[in-house]
Amino acid sequence: MSLFSKLKLSSVESRKSDERPYAVVASEMEQGIRNSALWIKAIAEANGNDEKQISSYIKLRVQSLKDDLDLIQSELKKKKDFVNALPHNPPQNVLGSLGSLRYWLAQQNSKYKNMTDVELQEILEEYRD
């Protein structure tokens, strides 16, 4: 594939990706669903102009959806980085309980010493997968 073709494909993918939040907002509006906080903000920005209010709301809601996606992707990256940094190949006997796993991880690195049971359970599931 030529460089031009790759750039064109990237541009198409970007435009298609940008359409998705608008489709979500359109669906929400058809169903009468709206984000109250953003609706109030749109009212404030519109200065009594109903068309501007709707337009403003759509822009705000689309940005909100994009922000939500960015936050989710950031959290997934953090989790992936965390999982990749875990010690590899734990002995099978430490996978039987959270206490055993906590003890083994703390021996590997002290940063694992004060983990919550929820965090340990997630690690246990990663090791079992």
Buried (B, 14 or more C-beta within 10 A) or exposed (E): EEEEEEEEEEEEEEEEEEEEBBEBBEEBBEEEEBBEEBBEBBBEBBEEEEEBBBBBBBBBBBEBBBEEEEEEEEEEEEEEEEEEEBEEEBEEEBBEEBEBBBEBBBEEEEEBEEBEEEBBEBBBEEBEE
